[in-house]
Structure formats: C-alpha cells, structure tokens
Amino acid sequence: MNRLLFAASLLATFMLSAEPLKLNTRARTLSAVGGGKYEAVLRTVQWDPKKTAVIVCDMWDDHWCKGAAGRVGEMIPRMDEVLVGMRKQGVFIVHAPSTVTDFYKDTPQRKRALAAPFAKTPVPLETKTERWGTCWLYPDPDREPANPIDDTDMGCDCKVKCKIEPPWKRQIAGLSIGDNDAITDNGQELWNLLAARGITQILFLGVHTNMCVLGRPFAIRQLAKLGLNVVLVRDLTDTMYNSQMRPFVSHYAGTELVVQHIEKYWCPTITSTDLVGKPAFRFREDPRR
C-alpha cells in the first residue's frame, strides 16, 4: 500500500461520525477501611469513536490446548458482533495475531500497518526481551505483585493434558477483517497507526489474560506505559489456568482473579454489554451464571 492509499483510508475513517461510546468502567482501589483490601470503583465515561481503537489479541485459528481452543470458538460470535458494531461507529480495528502476520502479507490490512508513517513513542518500547515469538513485557515489580494464579504448568485445564506445540497459522476465520482494519503484532507499527489517527483510547479483547493480553508488545502493559487510555473488555477474554493449581478455584474464577489484578494495577474493564447492548458473554461451562 502506498502513502496515497494510506491517506485515503485515513480520510475514510475520519469521515465516519457516531455518537460517543458510553462505557461503564470498573477499576479497583485500596479500601478506605485499610487492611490492604480493594474495592470496586464504577465510573461511566464517554469516548469519541474516532479517537478509539479495538485491539484483538491472539485469537488464533487453533491452540495447543484443546480447552483453550474451544473457549476461543465460543467467544467468536459475540466478539465479531462487537467488531462489526464498532466499525459502524467509526472505531479503528487492529487485529494482532502474534507470529502469524505473514499469513496476511499481501492484504491491504497488513500493508496498512507497514505503510503508516513512523512516530516516535513517548517512552522507549520493549525490544530486547522476547517470549513466544515477539517482544515481551514481564511483570513490573514497581507496579504489580505476582500473578494471582499459578500458571507455571502453562495452564492447560483439560483432563488429559495437551502437548505444547504451536498449531496456529492465522487469526480464526470467524472474526471479520474490515476493509479499513489493520493487522500487526509489532509495537512500533501499532504506535504508528494510532499516532496517524490521533487515537488515544484502546478497547482491548482477546486471549490470554494472564499471558499475552498483558505481555505482548501491543498489549496492556506496553499500552499503559505509553500513556494510552486502555480498557479491557473482561467478558471477551480467557486465561491459561489449570484449576488444580494455586489458588485451586474454577478456571473461570481464576480468570476473574486475573481481571481483578488488571483492574488494580493496570486499567479499568467493561463488558461487551456497553458495546452491543446485550447481557455479558458467559462460557457455557462457567458455573457463575
């Protein structure tokens, strides 16, 4: 994609108009009663769609863990409904399927990310540390304590443990990729795309909350350190957590603990209700109905 086409796609995005996005956010702060306890803080905010992006994290076409792959499949209808609705309101969609962006090398969406003009970041990006095929931001001890769940076994919750080997080749086909979307798993490319559009607000969704959603170069830790206003869509995510590991709660309760960790130390969350006007998504086997 040449610079002229890039400018044309940018103009098409700016010409869209929509009502502000009304988001009912939830964060957590230390309770006034002390004792190291946190309490939920609810706040309603309004975001300009033109200054907002949705980032879709690692929604691959397959996963080494059969349970994880099944849960990804369950989320697809609601997640795509969100993407379709956000596009109609002028929100920019970025697909970030880590390590498989070459699958899309000949698409305008991938070329759009490559063609975006370079923009200097306000703080340096992580470029030296790598994990699982991309740069990686590990937990910041100055900002957050240890993860509330033990995922040292890699988090497979299947009765028969799955073999750890990467079968993914692309993003899962059930998620639509719009004409004006972009595809990247690179922190600098993402920043270039956002800076060109004046985007400062991020709706983040995808998997897995305790791993890639926090650690990837386009994910929550990096985005927060860049000073962007980030919100996690908490019902459209999942963890890699084995319920036989600490703290010995159900898989879904483990996900909620990680969500609360993010609400305490990184960013607020919402549910997809704010985006599509329907009850929050729940996995079929989630006992918390």
C-alpha positions in Angstrom: 0.0 0.0 0.0 1.5 3.4 -1.0 1.2 6.6 1.0 -1.7 7.8 -1.2 -3.8 4.8 -0.4 -2.9 5.1 3.3 -4.1 8.7 3.3 -7.3 7.7 1.6 -8.1 5.0 4.1 -7.3 7.5 6.9 -9.7 10.1 5.4 -12.4 7.4 5.1 -12.1 6.7 8.9 -12.3 10.4 9.8 -15.4 10.9 7.7 -17.4 8.5 9.8 -19.5 10.0 12.6 -21.2 8.4 15.5 -22.5 9.1 19.0 -19.9 8.9 21.8 -19.3 5.4 23.2 -20.7 5.2 26.7 -18.6 2.8 28.8 -19.4 1.7 32.4 -15.9 1.0 33.7 -14.8 -0.9 36.7 -11.5 -0.4 38.4 -10.2 -1.3 41.9 -8.6 0.9 44.6 -7.5 0.3 48.1 -10.4 0.5 50.5 -10.5 3.4 52.9 -11.0 1.0 55.8 -7.5 -0.3 55.2 -6.2 -3.8 55.7 -4.9 -4.0 52.1 -8.3 -4.7 50.8 -9.5 -3.4 47.4 -13.0 -2.2 46.4 -14.6 -1.8 43.0 -14.9 1.7 41.7 -17.5 2.1 39.0 -17.4 5.1 36.6 -19.2 6.0 33.4 -17.1 7.6 30.7 -17.8 8.7 27.1 -15.3 8.1 24.4 -15.0 9.6 20.9 -15.1 6.7 18.4 -12.7 8.5 16.1 -10.1 8.5 18.9 -10.7 4.9 19.8 -9.3 1.6 18.6 -10.1 -2.0 19.3 -7.2 -4.4 19.6 -7.8 -8.1 19.1 -5.2 -10.2 20.8 -4.0 -13.6 19.6 -7.4 -15.0 18.5 -5.7 -17.8 16.5 -7.3 -20.4 14.4 -6.2 -23.1 16.8 -4.4 -23.6 20.1 -2.1 -26.3 21.5 -4.7 -26.7 24.4 -8.0 -28.1 23.2 -9.9 -26.5 26.1 -8.4 -23.1 25.2 -9.3 -23.6 21.5 -12.9 -24.5 22.5 -13.3 -21.4 24.6 -11.9 -19.2 21.8 -14.5 -20.6 19.5 -17.3 -19.9 22.0 -16.3 -16.2 22.1 -16.3 -15.7 18.3 -19.9 -14.8 17.6 -20.1 -12.1 20.3 -16.6 -10.8 19.6 -17.4 -10.4 15.9 -20.6 -8.7 16.8 -18.5 -6.2 18.7 -16.1 -5.7 15.8 -18.9 -5.1 13.3 -20.7 -2.7 15.6 -17.5 -0.7 16.4 -16.7 -0.4 12.7 -20.1 1.1 12.0 -19.4 3.7 14.7 -16.0 4.7 13.2 -13.8 2.8 15.7 -10.5 1.6 14.2 -9.9 -2.2 14.5 -6.4 -3.7 14.8 -6.0 -7.5 14.6 -2.9 -8.7 16.4 -2.5 -12.5 15.8 1.1 -12.8 17.1 3.7 -14.6 15.0 1.3 -15.2 12.1 1.0 -11.8 10.5 2.9 -13.1 7.4 -0.2 -15.1 6.5 -1.7 -11.6 5.7 1.4 -10.1 4.0 -0.4 -9.5 0.7 -3.5 -7.9 2.3 -4.3 -4.2 2.4 -4.8 -4.5 6.2 -1.2 -5.8 6.7 0.2 -3.3 4.2 -1.6 -0.5 6.1 0.3 -1.2 9.2 3.6 -1.3 7.3 2.9 1.9 5.5 1.9 4.0 8.5 4.4 6.9 9.0 7.0 6.4 11.7 6.0 8.1 15.0 8.3 8.4 18.0 7.0 6.9 21.2 6.9 9.0 24.4 8.8 6.2 26.2 11.1 3.5 24.7 9.4 0.3 23.5 10.5 -3.0 24.9 12.6 -4.5 22.1 15.2 -6.8 23.8 13.2 -9.3 25.8 11.4 -12.0 23.8 8.9 -14.7 24.6 6.7 -16.8 22.4 7.8 -15.2 19.1 7.6 -11.5 19.9 9.0 -8.9 22.3 7.6 -9.3 25.8 6.9 -7.1 28.8 7.2 -9.2 32.0 5.5 -8.1 35.3 6.7 -4.8 36.6 7.6 -5.2 40.3 7.4 -1.5 40.8 3.7 -1.6 39.7 2.2 -5.0 40.3 2.7 -8.0 42.6 2.9 -11.6 41.4 0.1 -13.1 39.3 -2.8 -14.2 41.4 -2.9 -17.6 39.7 -0.2 -20.2 39.3 0.3 -20.8 35.5 3.7 -22.3 35.7 2.3 -25.5 34.2 1.2 -23.4 31.2 -2.4 -23.6 32.2 -4.0 -26.5 30.4 -7.2 -27.4 32.2 -8.0 -30.5 30.2 -8.4 -33.9 31.9 -5.8 -35.3 29.5 -3.0 -32.7 29.3 -2.4 -31.4 25.8 1.0 -31.4 24.1 2.6 -27.9 24.0 3.3 -27.1 20.3 2.1 -24.2 18.3 -0.5 -25.2 15.7 -1.8 -21.7 14.8 -1.3 -20.3 11.3 -3.7 -17.3 11.1 -6.4 -15.5 13.0 -9.5 -17.5 13.5 -11.7 -17.3 10.4 -14.9 -16.4 12.3 -13.6 -12.9 13.1 -14.3 -10.4 10.2 -11.5 -8.2 9.0 -12.8 -5.0 7.6 -11.6 -3.0 4.6 -10.2 -0.3 6.9 -8.8 -2.5 9.6 -5.1 -3.1 10.2 -3.0 -6.2 11.1 0.2 -6.1 13.2 1.9 -7.8 16.1 4.6 -5.1 16.4 4.6 -2.4 19.0 6.1 0.3 16.8 3.8 -0.4 13.9 0.8 -0.2 16.2 2.0 3.1 17.6 2.5 4.5 14.1 -1.1 3.5 13.2 -2.5 5.1 16.4 -0.5 8.3 16.1 -1.5 8.8 12.5 -5.2 8.7 13.5 -4.9 10.7 16.8 -6.1 7.6 18.7 -5.5 7.7 22.5 -8.2 5.2 23.7 -8.0 1.4 23.4 -10.6 -1.3 23.9 -8.6 -4.5 24.4 -10.0 -8.0 23.9 -8.7 -11.5 23.2 -6.6 -14.1 24.9 -5.0 -15.0 27.2 -5.5 -12.6 30.1 -2.6 -13.8 32.3 -0.2 -14.0 29.4 -0.4 -12.3 26.0 -3.1 -9.8 27.0 -0.6 -8.3 29.4 2.8 -9.1 28.0 2.8 -8.8 24.2 4.4 -5.6 22.6 0.9 -4.3 21.6 -0.8 -5.3 24.9 -1.9 -3.8 28.1 1.5 -3.3 29.9 3.1 -1.6 26.9 0.0 0.5 26.0 -0.4 1.7 29.6 3.3 2.7 29.7 2.8 4.6 26.5 0.2 6.7 28.3 -2.8 5.4 26.4 -6.2 5.2 28.0 -6.8 1.4 28.0 -9.9 -0.6 28.9 -10.1 -4.4 28.9 -13.4 -6.0 27.7 -13.5 -8.5 30.5 -16.1 -10.9 29.2 -14.3 -11.4 25.9 -11.1 -12.8 27.3 -9.9 -16.1 28.9 -6.9 -17.3 30.9 -4.5 -20.2 30.6 -5.2 -21.6 34.1 -5.4 -25.1 35.4 -7.9 -25.3 38.3 -5.7 -27.9 40.0 -3.0 -25.2 40.6 -3.0 -22.3 43.2 -5.4 -20.8 44.3 -7.4 -24.0 43.5 -10.5 -22.3 42.1 -12.5 -23.0 39.0 -11.0 -22.0 35.6 -13.5 -19.1 35.3 -12.9 -17.9 38.9 -9.2 -17.9 38.0 -9.9 -15.7 35.0 -11.8 -13.3 37.3 -8.9 -13.1 39.6 -6.6 -12.0 36.8 -9.2 -9.5 35.6 -9.2 -8.0 39.1 -5.4 -7.9 39.1 -5.6 -5.8 35.9 -8.2 -3.6 37.4 -6.0 -2.9 40.4 -2.7 -2.3 38.7 -3.2 -1.5 35.0 -6.5 -0.4 33.7 -10.3 -0.5 34.1 -12.6 -3.0 32.5 -16.0 -3.1 30.9 -18.3 -5.8 29.5 -19.4 -6.1 25.9 -22.9 -5.0 27.1 -21.7 -1.5 26.7 -20.8 -2.2 23.0 -23.7 -4.3 21.8 -26.4 -3.8 24.4 -26.8 -7.4 25.3 -26.1 -9.3 28.5 -22.4 -10.0 29.1 -21.0 -13.1 27.4 -20.5 -16.2 29.5 -18.8 -19.5 28.6 -21.2 -22.5 28.6 -19.4 -24.3 31.4 -19.0 -21.2 33.6 -20.8 -22.1 36.9 -21.3 -18.4 37.9 -24.5 -18.0 35.9 
